[in-house]
Amino acid sequence: MSGFKNFILRGNLVEIAVAFIMATAFAGVVAAMVDVLMDVIGKAGGTPDFSNWEPGGVSIGLLMTALISFALLSAIVYYFIVLPYTKAKEKYFPGEADGTPADVAVLEEIRDLLRARSA
């Protein structure tokens, strides 16, 4: 069980999964923005071959739906994946204590010894 716990919490598995989920959600936002821009271009340039072209207005509903979906998905991922993962990681793998890191302490000791030797 500890091997599985180490695999899940030490690797970048969760970060990669979150990035994949966020990229998928953002793809919807990008696609909707492209649709809005294509509607604006079609409105300004005549009537090119656009699917669902509306001569009376620009369809912004897809963009709003994609933005709201992205915001909701982001909140869900943050509160239900990132926060519990961070808390579990801190609980099972605490970070270094505040203070001088070991390598810096060794370098300071060498410096002090060299200083004492030359004096």
N, C-alpha and C positions, 0 to 999 in steps of 0.2 A: 504493500500500500504506500509506503514512503517513496518508493521509486516512481510510482505514478504521480504522487503529489509533487515530487521534484520535477518530473517531466512537464506537468501542467504549469507550475508556478515559476520555474526558472527559465524556461524557454520563451521565445517570442511568439508562441502559439496564439495567445490571447490578443496581442497587439496586431498580429497579422489578420486574425478573424475580424477584429474591430475595423481595421483598415479596409478589408474586403466589404464588410457591411456598409460602411460609410461611402465607399466608392460606388457601390451599387445604388445607394439612395441618391447620391449626387449625380449619377448618370441620368436619373429621371429629371432632376432640375435642369441639367444641361440640355436634354432633349426638349423640354418644354420651352426653355429660353430660345432655342433654335427655331421652334415652331412660331413663337411670337415674332422673332426677328424676320422670319420668312414672310409672315403675314404683313409686317410693316413694309418690307421690300416689295411685296406683291401689290400692296395698296399704292405705293409711291410710283411703281414702274408699270402699272397697267394690270393686265390679268394673265400672268404666267400660269403654268399648269401646277397649281397647288391643290392638294386634297383638302376638302372642307373650307375652301376660301369663302370668306364672308365679306361682301363688298361694303356693308354698312358699318363694320367695326372690326376691331382686332380681338381675336380670341385670347384672352389672358387667363381664362379659367384653368387651363392645363398647368400654367406656370404657378398659379396660386396653390393648386392642389399639390404640385410637386414640392413647393417650398414648405407647405404645412407638413406634408409627409416627411420631408427631410428633417424638419425641426423636431417632430415627434419621434422619429426614429433615432435621431441624435440623442434626445433626452432619455429615451428608453435604453439605448446602448450605454450611455454614461451611468445612469442610476442603477441599472440591473446587471451590467457587466464590468465596467471600468472601476466603479467604487468598490464593489465586493472583491474584485480581483486585487485592487491596491491594498485593501485592508487585510486580506488573506496573505498577501506577499509580505506586508510589514509584520504580521503576526508570526509567520513561519520563517521568514528570512529577514530579520531586522538589519537595518543599515549600520554602518560604522558609527560608533559613539563619537560625540563631539570631542574635539581635541586635535592634537597633532597626529597625522597619519604615521604609521610605523616607519615608512621609508624616509619621511622628512625628519623624524626623530633621530634616525641613524645618521643622516647627513649632518644634523646639528651637533650630534655627539662627535663626529669626525672633525667638524669645524672647530669645536671647543678644544679637542685634543691637539689639533695642529696649532691652534692659537697658544695653548699652554706650553707646547713644545718649543715654539719660537720665542717665547718670552723669557 
